[in-house]
């Protein structure tokens, strides 16, 4: 029996465990999927060495970038993105990192295209935002990152005005703001300037409609949560583990 699992912090809410457990049951596969909830990436090596029959791992917040230094090899796309959300474990516990987030995001976004302009704001600068940026580049979008931290490559939330919002028709929330149980939280953007030409995409899937999406919908914007993206990236990960 092969084992698979998810590396992350505070991941009791995890989509992956229920997704793969249901998949294994439905397809009558004698596999198991476990949450490895660790307080620090320092515990990663212990999981690898002490978990027999481990064939693959998913990686979530906050370890998508930190785990790279602990891997033996990186897929070319993961290398370009600078973040890993899927690890394949081969004989001798050889670890190769991949990124399937960009694939899941791009495929789920394509259902809403085209927009009037290929312009986007990416809220957040973590591992997920890097995968989103990679997908947007492939789709020929012009985009800017938005962050609470001052940086020459990012916009700060307090500079977002009517002109910037109107000029960026796709806004993607890559922050954890609004995740259950903190469902009243949302990124501090000026929602009053959103229009029916906008698409708000939230990588969060629990709750299914975040405060970010609710506020967008009130302004007539199209909205999407991250559930379809997660399903697509998980299936892609499954293919990698079995290739």
C-alpha positions as CSV (number, residue, x, y, z in Angstrom):
1,X,0.0,0.0,0.0
2,X,1.4,3.4,-1.0
3,X,1.1,6.5,1.2
4,X,0.6,10.1,0.2
5,X,0.2,13.2,2.2
6,X,0.1,17.0,2.7
7,X,2.8,19.1,4.3
8,X,1.6,22.3,5.8
9,X,0.8,24.3,9.0
10,X,-2.6,24.4,10.5
11,X,-4.1,22.3,7.8
12,X,-7.0,20.6,9.5
13,X,-9.3,22.3,6.9
14,X,-7.4,20.7,4.1
15,X,-9.0,19.9,0.7
16,X,-6.4,17.4,-0.3
17,X,-7.0,14.8,2.4
18,X,-10.7,14.5,1.6
19,X,-10.1,14.7,-2.2
20,X,-7.6,11.9,-2.3
21,X,-9.3,9.7,0.4
22,X,-12.5,9.9,-1.7
23,X,-10.6,9.2,-4.9
24,X,-8.9,6.1,-3.4
25,X,-12.2,4.7,-2.1
26,X,-14.1,5.4,-5.3
27,X,-11.4,3.8,-7.5
28,X,-10.8,0.9,-4.9
29,X,-7.1,1.9,-4.5
30,X,-5.4,0.5,-1.4
31,X,-3.6,3.8,-0.7
32,X,-3.8,6.3,2.2
33,X,-3.5,10.0,2.4
34,X,-2.3,11.8,5.6
35,X,-2.0,15.4,6.8
36,X,1.5,16.1,8.1
37,X,0.8,19.3,10.1
38,X,4.2,20.6,11.1
39,X,5.2,23.8,13.0
40,X,8.4,24.2,11.1
41,X,10.0,23.0,7.8
42,X,12.7,21.5,10.1
43,X,10.4,18.5,10.7
44,X,10.2,17.7,6.9
45,X,13.2,15.3,6.8
46,X,11.9,13.4,9.8
47,X,8.6,12.7,7.9
48,X,10.5,11.5,4.9
49,X,12.7,9.1,6.9
50,X,10.1,7.8,9.3
51,X,7.1,7.3,6.9
52,X,7.4,4.0,5.1
53,X,5.9,3.5,1.6
54,X,5.6,7.3,1.1
55,X,5.3,8.0,-2.7
56,X,4.2,11.6,-3.0
57,X,3.5,14.8,-1.1
58,X,1.4,17.9,-1.6
59,X,2.8,21.1,-0.1
60,X,0.8,24.1,1.1
61,X,1.2,27.3,3.1
62,X,3.7,28.2,4.4
63,X,6.3,25.7,2.9
64,X,6.0,26.0,-0.9
65,X,9.2,28.0,-1.1
66,X,11.0,26.8,2.0
67,X,10.8,23.1,1.0
68,X,12.9,23.7,-2.2
69,X,16.2,23.6,-0.4
70,X,15.4,20.1,1.0
71,X,14.8,18.5,-2.4
72,X,17.2,16.5,-4.7
73,X,15.8,17.8,-7.9
74,X,13.4,20.4,-9.4
75,X,11.1,20.2,-12.4
76,X,11.9,23.1,-14.9
77,X,8.6,24.8,-14.3
78,X,8.9,24.6,-10.6
79,X,12.4,26.1,-10.9
80,X,11.1,29.0,-13.0
81,X,8.2,29.7,-10.6
82,X,10.3,29.4,-7.4
83,X,7.6,27.4,-5.5
84,X,6.7,23.7,-5.1
85,X,3.3,22.2,-4.3
86,X,4.0,18.6,-5.4
87,X,6.8,16.2,-4.5
88,X,7.5,12.9,-6.1
89,X,9.4,10.4,-3.9
90,X,11.4,7.8,-5.8
91,X,13.6,4.9,-4.7
92,X,16.1,5.8,-2.0
93,X,13.8,8.6,-0.9
94,X,14.9,10.8,-3.8
95,X,12.7,13.9,-3.8
96,X,11.7,15.9,-6.9
97,X,9.6,19.0,-6.7
98,X,6.9,20.1,-9.1
99,X,4.4,22.9,-9.4
100,X,0.8,22.0,-10.4
101,X,-0.8,25.2,-9.1
102,X,-0.1,27.2,-12.3
103,X,-1.8,24.5,-14.3
104,X,-4.9,24.4,-12.1
105,X,-5.1,28.2,-12.0
106,X,-4.7,28.6,-15.8
107,X,-7.2,25.9,-16.7
108,X,-9.8,27.2,-14.3
109,X,-9.3,30.9,-15.4
110,X,-9.6,30.0,-19.1
111,X,-13.3,29.3,-18.6
112,X,-13.8,33.1,-17.9
113,X,-11.8,34.5,-20.7
114,X,-11.5,36.7,-22.6
115,X,-11.8,39.8,-20.5
116,X,-11.8,43.3,-22.1
117,X,-8.2,43.8,-21.1
118,X,-5.4,41.4,-20.2
119,X,-4.6,43.2,-17.0
120,X,-4.4,41.8,-13.5
121,X,-3.6,42.5,-9.9
122,X,-2.1,39.7,-7.8
123,X,-2.8,40.1,-4.1
124,X,0.0,38.6,-2.1
125,X,3.6,37.6,-2.8
126,X,3.8,34.0,-1.5
127,X,4.3,30.7,-3.3
128,X,0.8,30.6,-4.7
129,X,1.1,34.1,-6.2
130,X,4.3,33.0,-8.0
131,X,2.4,30.2,-9.7
132,X,-0.4,32.6,-10.6
133,X,2.1,35.0,-12.1
134,X,3.7,32.2,-14.2
135,X,0.3,31.3,-15.6
136,X,-0.6,34.9,-16.4
137,X,2.7,35.3,-18.3
138,X,1.8,32.3,-20.4
139,X,-1.6,33.9,-21.1
140,X,0.1,37.2,-22.1
141,X,-1.4,39.2,-19.2
142,X,0.2,42.4,-17.8
143,X,0.1,42.2,-14.0
144,X,1.2,43.8,-10.8
145,X,1.7,42.3,-7.4
146,X,0.0,44.0,-4.4
147,X,1.5,43.6,-0.9
148,X,1.5,45.0,2.6
149,X,5.3,45.1,2.4
150,X,7.0,48.0,0.6
151,X,8.9,46.7,-2.4
152,X,10.0,48.2,-5.7
153,X,8.3,45.4,-7.6
154,X,4.9,45.7,-5.8
155,X,2.1,48.1,-5.2
156,X,1.0,48.8,-1.6
157,X,-2.7,48.4,-0.8
158,X,-3.0,52.1,0.2
159,X,-2.0,53.3,-3.3
160,X,-4.9,51.4,-5.0
161,X,-7.2,54.0,-6.4
162,X,-10.1,54.2,-9.0
163,X,-7.7,54.4,-11.9
164,X,-5.6,51.4,-10.9
165,X,-8.7,49.2,-10.2
166,X,-10.4,50.2,-13.4
167,X,-7.2,49.5,-15.3
168,X,-6.9,45.9,-13.9
169,X,-9.9,43.8,-14.8
170,X,-8.6,40.5,-13.1
171,X,-7.9,40.6,-9.4
172,X,-6.6,37.4,-7.8
173,X,-6.5,36.9,-4.0
174,X,-3.5,34.8,-3.2
175,X,-3.5,35.7,0.5
176,X,-5.2,33.6,3.2
177,X,-7.5,36.5,4.2
178,X,-11.0,35.3,4.4
179,X,-10.3,31.6,5.0
180,X,-12.6,29.9,7.4
181,X,-13.0,30.5,10.4
182,X,-12.0,34.1,9.7
183,X,-14.7,34.6,7.1
184,X,-15.2,38.3,7.6
185,X,-11.6,39.2,6.6
186,X,-10.8,40.3,3.1
187,X,-8.0,42.1,1.3
188,X,-8.2,45.9,1.8
189,X,-8.8,47.0,-1.8
190,X,-11.3,49.8,-2.8
191,X,-14.2,47.5,-3.8
192,X,-16.4,50.4,-4.7
193,X,-14.5,50.9,-8.0
194,X,-15.1,47.4,-9.3
195,X,-17.4,47.0,-12.3
196,X,-19.2,44.3,-14.3
197,X,-16.1,44.1,-16.5
198,X,-14.0,42.7,-13.5
199,X,-13.3,39.2,-12.6
200,X,-12.4,38.4,-8.9
201,X,-10.7,35.1,-8.5
202,X,-10.0,33.8,-4.9
203,X,-7.7,30.9,-4.4
204,X,-9.6,30.2,-1.2
205,X,-12.3,27.5,-1.4
206,X,-13.5,27.4,2.3
207,X,-15.9,29.2,2.5
208,X,-17.1,28.8,-1.1
209,X,-17.9,32.5,-1.3
210,X,-15.4,34.7,0.6
211,X,-16.0,38.3,1.7
212,X,-13.7,39.3,-1.2
213,X,-16.0,37.5,-3.7
214,X,-19.2,38.8,-2.0
215,X,-18.0,42.4,-2.2
216,X,-17.1,41.9,-5.9
217,X,-20.5,40.4,-6.7
218,X,-22.2,43.4,-5.1
219,X,-20.4,45.6,-7.7
220,X,-21.5,43.3,-10.6
221,X,-18.1,41.6,-11.0
222,X,-17.8,38.0,-12.1
223,X,-16.3,35.8,-9.3
224,X,-14.7,32.4,-8.9
225,X,-13.3,30.6,-5.9
226,X,-10.4,28.2,-5.9
227,X,-12.1,24.8,-5.8
228,X,-11.8,24.0,-9.5
229,X,-8.2,25.1,-9.5
230,X,-7.5,22.7,-6.5
231,X,-9.2,19.8,-8.2
232,X,-7.2,20.3,-11.4
233,X,-3.9,20.7,-9.6
234,X,-4.6,17.6,-7.5
235,X,-5.3,15.5,-10.6
236,X,-2.1,16.8,-12.2
237,X,-0.2,15.8,-9.0
238,X,-1.7,12.3,-9.1
239,X,-0.5,11.9,-12.7
240,X,3.1,13.0,-11.6
241,X,3.2,10.6,-8.7
242,X,2.2,7.7,-11.0
243,X,4.4,8.6,-14.0
